[in-house]
Amino acid sequence: MKMLPFIKKYICLCTIVIIALTLTSCNDDTNDIGQSVMPGQDLTQTSDSLYYAFSQSVRIDSLVANTTDCYLGKVTDPETGSTTISSFLAQFYNLENYSFPDKDSMMCDENGFPFADSVDIHLYIESYYGDSLNSMKIAVQELDSANIPSEDNTYYTNFKADNYLSKKEDAIYKETTFSVTDLNMPDSLRGSDGYSRHIRIKLPTEYGTKIINRFYEHPEYFKNAYQFIRHVMPGFYFKTIAGNGTLINCDVATVNIYFRYTYNDSIYNGIQRVASTGEVLQNNTIENKGFETLINDTSCTYIKTPAGLFTEVVLPLDSIFEGHEQDSLNSAKIILKRINNNQLNKYNLSTADQLMIIDKTTYQGFFENKKLPNGKTAIITSFNSSYNSYTYQNIATLVSHMYNNMLNQAGITSSDSPSKKAEKKATWIATHPEWNKVLLVPVSTETNAYGAYTKVSHNLKMTSTRLLGGKTSPIQVSTVYSRFKK
């Protein structure tokens, strides 16, 4: 059926009108979108303030030291003259159902007992500080199988390994010297791709023979690491006893037992190896000397690792919040400026890569419980070499948490009179003097593929950092507030 001409014109006209109305109501100007739910800028106002925090160096005698990075050696810092001595204890992990070849195939002595050809320990060097040709002396001491450090305990860098040393007459005790560069090896071997820099410590052959025969007498002792440590090899303590100028980072230690056995009428050389790994205990013992002068220096503060000096900062929490009860604290920024080390010495210590600012009252539990930074009680930042400083862009959540924690625990409410608030606050602070203090802690971190922290531990490398601060140089804390206009 044909449409009449005037009807067609009417439909076209209506269509044009509808399109025009649509274009009018849906224009590209989005400036007014959201005004019904978001307050305009004229409803709020912002302000900024500058406050000052005071800092000091504080000595940390012991750190949580359960780690897979072990340190060995002695170093005197050329900048400050302080000395660090590191030793470590290590247990060794054997694979489940660890075994030697069948006894009938082992080379045996005239009495029919299998024997070892030799046994040694390798300490593999991941990195080192100091002169690679410098000579150091260490003692290797066997631990007591009847007095094993518990896997459930948390151990610190002031760990007394002497309490766990074997007192048996035949206990291993071996002194040896080493340098990072082993001059006993030919240059061709040290320069080969397959060579891993290590310290070799030769043990008595009888020790290897005893372990081999223990396996054939009690194979159940080799079923897992728990039985192995308590009945076969409790571990060793590696103690620095002489030398100065070198400190190594040992990422793994191995005990290697060499023997011979027969197969198809041929004689073969065999080796069985156990290693220090994260599944068993490794613990650093660290001693520092000569820190008294640094602690008493009021012109600056220090960050020294391992297990040395932190910087403590007293935050001006009262000033930041009192008088701003109706404001929101949007940001609080703090910049820690490093003082350059101008001494010309090739062995100057490096600067700590990462610093964690943490509420001092939560510090101990953070590392004992293997926590991660949450932005509320702990925040990590990295050293910026371009600006020669550490910057915490916004610690507003941290300072707010610390201040509110004081108010809540002191029982202060908005209905209290000013005198009552002051009374409650003074009473609570008298028993909580650390309430407004944070620590700057040098840390080492591990992250996942998305950059999120998966592990935070104390930095046990050799570093030294001087910061502007102390009684003569207060640290600036810049804040920004906002409030609704009345």
N, C-alpha and C positions, 0 to 999 in steps of 0.2 A: 504494500500500500504506500502510495507516494505521500510525503509530508508536504503540507501547504507552505508556500514561500514565507508568509508572515510568521508562521510558527517556528520555522527554521531560524529566522532572524531573531525571534524572541529568545530562543535557547542560546544562541551565540552571545547575545547581549548579556544574559544572566551569567554565562560562563566567564565573560570578561570581568564582570563586577565581582564575582567570587574570587577570582585570581588576584584582582587588585586589592581586595580586602585582606587576603592572605598575606600578600607581600607587605602590606602596611603593618600588620600585627606581628610579623616575624621578620623584623629587620636585623641587620648584622651588628647593631650596637648592643654590647653585652655589659655596658658599664653599670647598669642598674640591677643586674642579676644578683640575687642574694641579699639585697638590702632589707628584705623583710625578715631575715633570720640573722644577719650579721650586723653588729653595731657599727655605726659610721665612725670614722677617725675622730670626729669632733666629740665623741662620747668618752674617749679615753685620753689620758695624757701620760707621757713618759718623763722620767728624770734619771739622771746618773749621778753617782757619787764615787769618791775615791777614799779608800781606807788604807791603813798600813798594818802589816803583820810583822812580827818579830820571830827570828829563827835562831837556832843554835845547833851545834854538832852534838850528837849523842852516841855513846859507844854501845854497840850491840855485842854482847859477849858470846851469844850462841844463836844460831839459826837452825830452822828445820833443815836437815841435811840428807834425808833419804833421796838418793839421786842415782842416775846412771852415769853422771860425769864425775870422775874422781881426779883429784889434784895432788901432785907430789912435787915437793921441792921447797926452796927457800929463796926469797927475793927481798931486797931492800929498795924501797921506792927512792929514786934519785931526787925527786922533788921535795919530799917531806922527811926523808930519813927513817920512816917507819918500816918495820920488817914483818913479813908474813911467812909463816912456816906451815906447810900443809902435808898431811899424811892421810892414809885411808885404809879402811878395812873392807874386805871383799869376800863374800861367799861365792860358791860356784855351782852352777846349775847343770845337772846332767839330764839328758833326754830320758823320757820314760822308757823302761825296759832296756836301759843302757847295757851293753854287753861286750865282752871280748870274744875272740874266736873259741871254738871248742877246745877244751883243755888238751885233748889228745893231739891237736895240731900245733900247740904252743912249744916253742923251744924251752927245754927244762934243764935244770942243773943235775948234778950227779945223784941227788936225792929225789929227783922226780918232781921238783917244784918249778912252775913257770917263773921266769925272771924278766925284768925290764933291762933294756940296753942303756937307757938314760931317761931322765925326766927333767923338764924345765918349765919355767913360767915366762910368758911373753906379756909385757905391758905395752899395748898398742897406743901410739901417741897421735891423738887427733890434732892437737895444736900445742904450742909452747910459748913461753915468754922468756926472753933473755938470750944468752949466748949459746948457740948450738954446740960449741966445742967445750963449754965449761964443764968441769968434772964435779959430780955430786955423789954423795955416799948415802945409801939407804940400808936398812935392816929389814929382812923378811922373817916374820915370826908366825908360827902356826897357832891357830886358835884352839880353844879347849872344847872337845866334843861333848864334855859333860856340863858345859856352861855356855849354851848357845843364846845369843841375843834373840829375843822374841820378835817374830814377824809382825805381831800386833802392836808393838810399841812404836812411838815416834821418837826418833833420835836426832840429836842436835850436834852442831859443830864443836861443842866442848865435850864430846863423847870421850869417855875414858876407856880406851881399848885395852889398857893394861889389865883391867879387871876380867878380860875374856881370853887372856893368853894361856896356852897350855903350860903346865908345870912339869910335865913328864920328862924324864931324862932323855928320851929319844925324840923329843919334840923338835921340829925343824926350826933352826935359827941360822940365818945366812946373811952376812954383810957383803955388799957388792957396790961397786962404783959404776957410774954410767955417764954418758953425755948424749945429748939428743942425736948428734951425728956419730954413728958407730964407726970409728976408724979401724976397727978390726975386720970390717967387711970391705971387700974390693969396691972401687968406684963403679965398676961395671954393674955390680949387683945392686948397689944403693940407687943407681940411676935407672934401673930397669922398671918397666911399667908394672910388673907384678909385685914389686917390693913395697911393703908397708913398714914405715918407720916404727921401731919398737925397741924395748929394753928386754934383753934375754937374761934370765936369772937361772943358773944351773943348780938343781937340787941333788941331794944324794941319790944314787941309783937305788939304794935299798928302799927309799920311800915309794918309788914306782913299783918295785917288786912286791912290797907289802899290799899295795892297792890291788894289784892283779890277783894275788892269792886270796884277798878278802872277797873278791868277786866269786871265785870258785867255792869258797867256804860258805858264803852267805849271799847268794844272788838276790835275795829279797831286799838287801840294803841298797840295791841299785835300781829299784823299781821306780822311784821318784826322788825329787830333790829333797823332800823332807827327811826321808830315811838316809839318803846319801850324806847330807850335812851332819846328821847326828851320829852316824856310825862309820863313815868312811873318811870324808874330807870336810872338816868344819869351816875351813877358810883360812885366810892369811891376813896379817896386818903389815902394811908397807909403810915404814916409818923413816922420815928424813932425819939423818943423824949428823951430817957434815956437808959443807959446801954452801955457797951462796951465789945467786945470780941466775938461777934457772928454775922455772916452775912448769911442769907439763900437765896437760889435760889428757888423762888416760880414758878413752871411751870404752875399752874392753880389755879384760885380762883373761888369759887362758892358761890352764895347766895341761901340759902335753906329756903323755907317757908313750915312749917308743919301745917296740919289742919286735921279735921275729916269730914267724909261724910258717908252717908248711902247707902246701896245697898242690895236689897232683905231683908229688915228689919234687916240688920246687920250693925254695925258701924265699919268703917275701918279708919286706919290712912293713910293719904296721904301726899305726898311731891311734891312740884314743885321746880325745880332747874334751875338757869341760870348760865352761866360760862363765864369767861374771855377766849377768844379764839383769833386766828389770824385774824378773820373777823372784830374785833373791836379794838379800840385803847388801847394799854398798853404802858406806858412810864415811864422810870426810871429817877429819879432826883438824881444826884450824886454830892457830895461835898467832896473835898479833902483838907486837911490841912497839913502843915509841909513840903512842897515840895521845899521851897526856898533853903535849904542847899543842897539838891540833885541836883538842877539845877546848882548851883554854883560850884559843885564838878567837877574839870577839869581832874581828874585822871581816870575817867571812864564815862560811860553813863548808863542811866536807861531806862528800859521798865517796866511801872507799869500800872496795870489795877485794877479797871475799871476807865475810863475817867481820866487818870492821866498823865503819861509821855511817850513820844515817843523818839526815837533817830533819830536825823537828821544827814545826811551824805552829805558832800560837795564832789562830785566826781571830779577827776582831768581830766575833759573832754578835756581841751585845750592840756594837755600833751599827752593824749591818741591819739588824732587825728592830731595835728599839727606836720608836718614832716612825716606824714604817708598818705599823700594825694593819693599816688599811691598804697597803701596797702589795703587789705581787712582785717577787724577785724574779726577773726574767733571765738575768745572766750575772755571773760573777767570774771574772777572768783574772788569772794570776800568771805572771811571767817570771821564770827563774833564770837569771843571766849567769852564764859561766865566766869565770875569770881565767884568762889564758895562762898556760904554763910557758913561760918564756925561757926556761932553761934549755940550752942546746945539748941535749943528750939523746942518743939514738934509742935508749931504753926507757924513755918517758912512758908512763902508763897511759893507756887509752882512756877515753871518756865513756862513762856508762851509756849504753845505747837507749835503754828504756827506764823510766822512773814511774813508779806507781804512787800516787797520793792516796793515803788511806787513813780513815778515822783511827786514831791511835788505840782507842778502846777495843777495836775489832781486829787489830793487827795479829795477835798471837793465834787466834782461832782461824784466821784466814788461811794460813799456810798449814796448820795442823790438820784442818778439815779439807784441804785441797780445793778451796773455793776459787771462783772466777770473778773478775771485776764486774760489778753490776751497775756502775754509774751513780749509785746512791751512797755507798760507803767506800768504794775503791774505783779509781780511774787511772788509766795508763796513758802516758804520752811518750813520744820519742824525741831524742835530741835532734835539734835542727842546726846543722853545721853552718848554714847560710846566715842565720841570725845568732848563732853561738848561744842558744838558749833552749830551755824546755818551756813550752807554753801549754797551759790548761785553759782552753777556750771558754769552757763553761762548767764551773763546779757549783752552780746554784743548787742543784739537787742535793749535793753532798753537804753544803753548809746549812741548807734548810733542814735536812734530816738531823744533823747534829744539834741544831738549836731546838727543834721540836722535841727531840729525845730528852733534852734537859727539861723543857716545860712539862712534858708528860710524866717523867719520873719524879720530878719535884712536886707534882700535884698542883701545878699552877693553872688556874682557870680564869676565864675572861671576867668572871664576876668578882674576883679577888680585888681588894683595894690595892693601890700602889704599895703601901707599906707591907701588906700581907704578901704580895708577890715577892718583894725584896727579901722578906724574912724566909719564905720557903726556898727561894733561890739560894740564899747564902747558906742555909742549913744543908741543902743537897750538895752544893759545890764543895763544901768543906770535906766531904767524904768521896768526892768524884773530881779531883783536881785536874784530870786529863780530859775533861769533857770538851774543851775547845781546841784540842791539839790534833794535828795530823803528822804523819811521818812520810818522808820521801824515801821510798824503798827501791833500790836498783833490782830489776827483775829480768828473768829470761822467760820467753813465752813461746808457745806453740799454737798454731792456728789451723783451721780446716780450709777447705777449698774456697769457702765463702768469706774468709778473713776473720771469722769468729774465733775467739780464744778457746782453746781446748785444754791448755795447761799453763799455769803460772807458777814459777819457782824462784827462789832467791838466785841472783846472779853470783856465781862463785868464781868468776874469772877475775884476773888482776885488772882492776880499773881504779882510777882516781880522778875525782872531779871537785873543783872548788867553785862555790857559788857565792854571788853577792848576797850579803845578808849579815846576820849577827846583830849585836846591839847597836852598831854604828850605821848600819845600812838597812833600814826597814824595807820590806817587800810590799809593793803596791798591789792592792786588790781593787779592781774597778768593777762597779756594779751598775746595772740598769734596772729600774723599777717601772711598773705601770700601775695606773689606778683609774677607776671610772670617775668621770667628772660628776660633781654633785649638781 
